Amino acid sequence: MGKTIAILVARLIFGGLFVMAASFKFMDMGATAGYIAAAGFPLPLLLSWIAAFFEVGLAVALLSGAFFSEAALAAGVYVIFLAFAFHGPNRWEGNQAEFGFFVDHFTFLAGLLFAFAHGPGEKLSANLGLLRRPA
């Protein structure tokens, strides 16, 4: 029972973080586009919309358990991309807190890799009707 609760809490945390990230983007797409432009990326408004919908997809997969392992791996790649693109070594000299933000992304990656390797929790997903039972 404890393992099932821990998996559920972890899935809620993963999904919740991506729901929050997407929500902030949808609430102020212009600010997100500005942040992306400041990092030097082209087409910042388009990339903002793509990121928001991608994060919604990740949240749905991580919360529901559908395509969970694939979503966890995609989220891990995304999180590390964000670490280097927005908090990478070129930003540490101007603001030492950026190093902390950078490292935090690797902590998140560790959890996502664990989720990728172990899946959504068979018992939990079966109870939610997300796993096919043998015929």
C-alpha positions, 0 to 999 in steps of 0.5 A: 500500500505504501508503494502505491501511495508513493507512486501516486504522490510522485505522479501527482507531483510530476503532473502538477509541475507540468500543469503549473508550467503550462498554466503560467505560459497560457496566462501570459504567453507574451512573457514566456515569449519574451523569456524565450527571445531573451535566451536567443531563440527564434520565433519565441511566440510559436515556441511558447505555444508549442511548449505550453501544449507539450507540457499539457501533453506531458501532464496528461500522460504522467497523471493518467499513466497512458504512455507514462514511460515515454512521457517520463523520458520525453520530459527528462530530455525537455527538462535538461534542454531547459536547464542548458538553454535557460540556466546553463553555464553562460548564465552563472557568472552574472547570477550565481542562483542560476547554478542552483536552478541548473542543478535543480533540473538534474534532480528532476531528471533523476526522478523522471528517469526513475519513473521511466525505468519503473513505469506508472505502477502496475497496481495503480494503473490497473486499478485505474483501468489504464493497463490491459489485462491478459485475455 
